[in-house]
Amino acid sequence: MPTLPFLTDSAAQAVPIHALRSGEWKDWIESRPENLKRLARAHDFQAQSGRILLVPATDGAIERVLFGVGDKANAMAMGALAQHLPAGDYRVAAAPREFAATLVTVAWGLGAYAFELYKKRKRPAPRLVPPDGADLGEAERIVSASWLARDLVNTPTNDMGPDALHAAAEAVAKENGATFEAIVGDDLLTQNYPLIHAVGRAAAQAPRLLHLSWGDQSAPRLALVGKGVTFDTGGLDIKPSAGMRMMKKDMGGAAHALALAQAVMQAGLKVKLDVYLAVVENSISGDAFRPGDVIASRKGPTVEIDNTDAEGRLVLADALTRACEDEPALLLDFATLTGAARTALGPDIPPFFTNDDALAAELASASIESADPIWRMPLWDAYESDMDSPIADMKNTGDGAFAGAIFGALFLRRFVTVQSWAHFDIFAWAPREKPSRPQGGEAQALRAALRVIKARFPA
């Protein structure tokens, strides 16, 4: 029996759910009892997208649930039921045939999430009898990873600074039989991670590189890298208050890399997994790095700091360099890197960048199959010269205000030496509630990335 609290095996007592397309509503309701027709008319229910109709039994209990999924919604729409139905047990009696059973289970689990560290939910989440054919192990791995990423992102920096993120990563490593190493503070300089040290040295909690390692040394190598800026003031190029308000989520890339690693380990995939989390707080003090500073990178090229608020790419540069030293067969990095990515695609669709057309095709296909939206954006070579510096090998921004997401990706590419690499510029946040996505921290690109990893490195 599944262990997560949103699932149940109490099928006999479960309330049936009928998930209906708008286009099939007239035919469906035509053969139903007159009292159900009157109820639907009274509530103007015609299976519109997101509409829920609770059908009462004679004793006042819920006899069944009618749920409208419009004509375009995918299986993730089912998460809205976990967000809005009364507590109780439910089963899917009917749904569009393209709603895969495993994805319906995942959607329900994502919708059932609540962040309860400081405020308990008002009522228990409704529970689902898993649909026939659902891969419960896969569903649980995906939901558990997504909940982990959300919890880490939702926790404010006073409880999720570098020390706490360090502890969370070490706990995941211990739970899954992985080895764990941390390079902290001035040891970053001794072991040649100068960019990570420069960005985080001004904070009260020391900067660090966290390394989680798991799997058979002889297996193909998979490397995951995450940006772990636990709070970003912008540094001396300080953000305005509106831009700083949600910067607790600037460690979302590290949260995603760690959550994805957990799913990989729990699935027992045949990989040698390495996870590198560059964890810092971009703070302000007399020791803060400055605009105009020139800092050497682990790889060797020097970087002129054009803007201290473009710090995520700096810490990632050293982490990516380290990851590439082991020549992984696949390298994925996750970062809440640029506001430009949100301007281009909004909060719901993370762009990804890669020079590997085969990997891009795999990710695009996985995005559709897992209902996890991502979109490829170009590594536009003609923009490379806009990062030229007169006194260093490069600067950490491009010229002007345009193409910010592309410049961020181009900067990272300079530190990548493997062929199969993709960079995800995620938002890690749901600004408002949508089906399967309560407002707050959100896991993005995780399902698509896991699907590609599983296809490349099956258990």
MIGU-206689 format. One record per residue (C-alpha): x, y, z; residue in one letter. Coordinates in steps of 0.1 Angstrom, whole numbers, padded with zeros to 4 digits, always signed. Layout:
N
XYZA
...
END
This chain:
459
+0000+0000+0000M
+0013+0035-0008P
+0027+0055+0021T
+0019+0091+0012L
-0010+0106+0031P
-0030+0116+0000F
-0036+0080-0011L
-0059+0053+0003T
-0070+0018-0005D
-0106+0023+0008S
-0122+0019-0026A
-0155+0006-0013A
-0163+0038+0006Q
-0148+0062-0019A
-0169+0088-0037V
-0168+0085-0075P
-0155+0113-0096I
-0165+0119-0132H
-0140+0141-0150A
-0158+0154-0181L
-0148+0173-0212R
-0171+0202-0221S
-0176+0188-0255G
-0190+0155-0242E
-0213+0171-0215W
-0245+0172-0235K
-0243+0135-0245D
-0233+0125-0209W
-0260+0144-0191I
-0287+0134-0216E
-0290+0098-0201S
-0289+0109-0165R
-0318+0111-0140P
-0339+0143-0141E
-0329+0154-0106N
-0292+0154-0117L
-0301+0174-0148K
-0319+0200-0127R
-0290+0202-0102L
-0265+0209-0131A
-0288+0235-0146R
-0292+0252-0112A
-0255+0255-0109H
-0249+0263-0146D
-0226+0233-0147F
-0216+0222-0182Q
-0182+0207-0175A
-0165+0240-0179Q
-0128+0239-0171S
-0121+0237-0133G
-0158+0236-0123R
-0167+0212-0095I
-0203+0200-0088L
-0209+0180-0056L
-0239+0158-0061V
-0257+0150-0028P
-0271+0117-0018A
-0305+0115+0000T
-0288+0114+0034D
-0269+0146+0027G
-0235+0129+0020A
-0217+0134-0013I
-0230+0108-0038E
-0206+0117-0066R
-0184+0145-0079V
-0187+0160-0114L
-0155+0178-0125F
-0152+0199-0156G
-0119+0197-0175V
-0129+0219-0205G
-0116+0207-0239D
-0079+0214-0235K
-0068+0206-0200A
-0044+0177-0194N
-0043+0153-0164A
-0027+0179-0141M
-0061+0195-0139A
-0071+0167-0115M
-0049+0183-0089G
-0076+0209-0084A
-0098+0183-0068L
-0072+0176-0041A
-0071+0214-0034Q
-0108+0220-0032H
-0128+0188-0024L
-0139+0182+0012P
-0119+0158+0032A
-0128+0122+0025G
-0119+0093+0001D
-0125+0095-0036Y
-0119+0074-0067R
-0119+0083-0104V
-0149+0066-0120A
-0144+0083-0154A
-0119+0106-0170A
-0107+0114-0205P
-0087+0084-0219R
-0056+0105-0224E
-0054+0112-0186F
-0027+0086-0178A
-0033+0069-0144A
+0001+0077-0130T
-0001+0113-0140L
-0036+0116-0124V
-0020+0103-0092T
+0008+0127-0094V
-0016+0156-0100A
-0036+0147-0070W
-0005+0145-0049G
+0008+0179-0060L
-0026+0194-0053G
-0027+0179-0018A
+0005+0197-0008Y
+0004+0222+0020A
+0033+0240+0037F
+0027+0236+0074E
+0059+0247+0091L
+0043+0278+0106Y
+0006+0274+0099K
-0014+0241+0099K
-0039+0234+0072R
-0075+0239+0083K
-0087+0204+0072R
-0072+0172+0060P
-0065+0168+0024A
-0089+0145+0004P
-0075+0111-0004R
-0075+0093-0037L
-0078+0056-0045V
-0051+0052-0071P
-0065+0046-0106P
-0060+0012-0121D
-0027+0010-0138G
-0010+0037-0119A
+0027+0032-0112D
+0026+0041-0075L
+0063+0039-0070G
+0069+0065-0097E
+0041+0087-0085A
+0053+0087-0049E
+0089+0095-0060R
+0077+0124-0081I
+0054+0138-0055V
+0079+0134-0027S
+0106+0152-0047A
+0082+0180-0056S
+0071+0184-0020W
+0108+0185-0009L
+0115+0212-0034A
+0084+0232-0024R
+0092+0229+0013D
+0128+0241+0008L
+0117+0271-0013V
+0088+0280+0009N
+0110+0281+0041T
+0121+0317+0047P
+0158+0325+0050T
+0158+0329+0088N
+0152+0291+0088D
+0167+0282+0054M
+0201+0299+0053G
+0233+0282+0041P
+0236+0262+0073D
+0200+0248+0071A
+0202+0241+0034L
+0235+0223+0041H
+0217+0202+0067A
+0188+0194+0044A
+0212+0182+0017A
+0231+0161+0041E
+0199+0145+0054A
+0188+0135+0018V
+0222+0120+0013A
+0220+0100+0045K
+0185+0088+0038E
+0195+0075+0004N
+0229+0060+0012G
+0249+0087-0005A
+0282+0101+0005T
+0283+0138+0014F
+0311+0164+0014E
+0310+0201+0022A
+0337+0227+0014I
+0330+0257+0036V
+0343+0292+0041G
+0379+0299+0033D
+0384+0263+0024D
+0367+0273-0009L
+0398+0294-0016L
+0422+0266-0006T
+0404+0241-0029Q
+0400+0266-0057N
+0363+0278-0057Y
+0370+0316-0058P
+0337+0327-0074L
+0316+0309-0048I
+0337+0323-0020H
+0335+0359-0034A
+0297+0359-0037V
+0291+0345-0002G
+0319+0359+0019R
+0299+0389+0032A
+0272+0369+0048A
+0271+0358+0085A
+0268+0322+0074Q
+0298+0310+0053A
+0295+0301+0016P
+0300+0265+0007R
+0300+0239-0021L
+0280+0208-0012L
+0287+0175-0030H
+0264+0145-0028L
+0277+0113-0045S
+0258+0080-0051W
+0259+0049-0072G
+0283+0026-0089D
+0316+0041-0099Q
+0315+0021-0131S
+0280+0033-0142A
+0275+0063-0166P
+0279+0096-0148R
+0250+0119-0142L
+0257+0154-0127A
+0232+0178-0113L
+0241+0213-0103V
+0220+0238-0084G
+0222+0275-0075K
+0217+0278-0038G
+0215+0316-0031V
+0195+0314+0001T
+0188+0351+0000F
+0198+0377-0027D
+0199+0413-0017T
+0215+0420-0050G
+0248+0428-0032G
+0261+0463-0035L
+0240+0467-0067D
+0211+0463-0042I
+0177+0453-0054K
+0147+0475-0048P
+0123+0463-0021S
+0098+0448-0046A
+0126+0428-0062G
+0139+0416-0029M
+0107+0405-0014R
+0107+0369-0027M
+0144+0363-0027M
+0141+0335-0002K
+0133+0314-0033K
+0167+0322-0049D
+0179+0288-0037M
+0153+0271-0058G
+0179+0257-0082G
+0196+0239-0054A
+0162+0227-0041A
+0154+0213-0076H
+0188+0196-0080A
+0185+0180-0046L
+0149+0169-0052A
+0157+0154-0086L
+0186+0136-0070A
+0163+0121-0044Q
+0140+0107-0071A
+0170+0093-0091V
+0183+0075-0060M
+0149+0062-0049Q
+0143+0048-0084A
+0176+0029-0082G
+0188+0042-0116L
+0221+0028-0129K
+0241+0059-0127V
+0270+0074-0109K
+0253+0105-0095L
+0271+0136-0085D
+0252+0166-0071V
+0269+0200-0067Y
+0251+0227-0048L
+0267+0262-0047A
+0252+0276-0015V
+0257+0312-0004V
+0238+0342+0008E
+0244+0373-0014N
+0246+0398+0015S
+0261+0433+0021I
+0289+0441+0045S
+0323+0457+0044G
+0336+0424+0029D
+0311+0423+0000A
+0324+0418-0035F
+0321+0450-0056R
+0312+0461-0091P
+0345+0463-0110G
+0362+0436-0090D
+0380+0410-0112V
+0379+0375-0098I
+0395+0343-0112A
+0373+0313-0117S
+0380+0277-0109R
+0384+0270-0146K
+0409+0298-0150G
+0393+0326-0169P
+0389+0359-0150T
+0356+0376-0146V
+0350+0413-0142E
+0320+0420-0120I
+0297+0442-0139D
+0268+0438-0116N
+0268+0421-0082T
+0231+0411-0087D
+0242+0387-0115A
+0257+0365-0088E
+0240+0332-0095G
+0260+0326-0127R
+0292+0332-0107L
+0286+0305-0082V
+0273+0281-0108L
+0304+0287-0129A
+0327+0271-0103D
+0302+0243-0096A
+0298+0235-0133L
+0335+0235-0137T
+0338+0209-0109R
+0310+0188-0124A
+0327+0187-0158C
+0360+0175-0144E
+0345+0140-0140D
+0332+0141-0176E
+0295+0132-0169P
+0274+0116-0197A
+0246+0141-0188L
+0248+0174-0170L
+0218+0194-0159L
+0218+0226-0139D
+0189+0244-0123F
+0188+0281-0113A
+0165+0309-0106T
+0188+0329-0128L
+0171+0358-0146T
+0140+0379-0145G
+0144+0381-0182A
+0133+0344-0185A
+0100+0354-0167R
+0095+0384-0190T
+0099+0361-0220A
+0078+0331-0209L
+0060+0341-0177G
+0061+0322-0144P
+0048+0288-0156D
+0072+0279-0184I
+0109+0276-0176P
+0132+0280-0206P
+0160+0256-0211F
+0192+0260-0231F
+0214+0234-0247T
+0237+0229-0276N
+0227+0192-0278D
+0198+0189-0303D
+0192+0153-0293A
+0188+0162-0257L
+0166+0191-0266A
+0143+0168-0285A
+0142+0143-0256E
+0133+0171-0232L
+0106+0185-0255A
+0090+0151-0258S
+0093+0144-0220A
+0077+0178-0213S
+0046+0167-0232I
+0045+0132-0218E
+0048+0144-0182S
+0027+0175-0185A
+0056+0196-0173D
+0060+0227-0195P
+0094+0238-0206I
+0106+0256-0237W
+0139+0257-0255R
+0156+0291-0260M
+0187+0297-0281P
+0223+0299-0271L
+0228+0328-0296W
+0265+0328-0305D
+0264+0363-0320A
+0258+0377-0284Y
+0290+0363-0270E
+0311+0394-0277S
+0287+0415-0256D
+0303+0399-0225M
+0338+0410-0234D
+0357+0430-0208S
+0386+0454-0214P
+0405+0441-0184I
+0394+0405-0178A
+0385+0375-0199D
+0348+0383-0196M
+0323+0402-0175K
+0293+0387-0158N
+0266+0405-0178T
+0259+0414-0214G
+0256+0449-0228D
+0223+0466-0223G
+0190+0454-0210A
+0181+0429-0237F
+0184+0391-0239A
+0192+0386-0202G
+0183+0349-0200A
+0205+0342-0231I
+0234+0361-0216F
+0231+0341-0184G
+0231+0308-0203A
+0260+0319-0226L
+0281+0328-0195F
+0275+0293-0180L
+0283+0276-0213R
+0318+0290-0211R
+0324+0267-0181F
+0309+0236-0195V
+0331+0211-0213T
+0307+0182-0219V
+0285+0177-0249Q
+0252+0168-0232S
+0243+0197-0210W
+0211+0216-0203A
+0205+0247-0182H
+0171+0254-0168F
+0162+0290-0158D
+0134+0283-0134I
+0111+0305-0114F
+0105+0280-0086A
+0073+0298-0076W
+0036+0298-0083A
+0024+0334-0080P
-0012+0323-0076R
-0030+0290-0072E
-0036+0268-0103K
-0045+0231-0105P
-0019+0210-0088S
+0000+0241-0078R
-0009+0259-0046P
+0005+0294-0044Q
+0041+0294-0033G
+0072+0273-0039G
+0070+0252-0070E
+0089+0224-0087A
+0095+0231-0124Q
+0111+0209-0151A
+0115+0181-0125L
+0091+0156-0141R
+0105+0162-0176A
+0141+0160-0165A
+0134+0128-0145L
+0117+0112-0175R
+0148+0119-0197V
+0172+0106-0171I
+0152+0074-0167K
+0151+0069-0204A
+0188+0073-0207R
+0198+0054-0176F
+0171+0028-0168P
+0172+0009-0135A
END
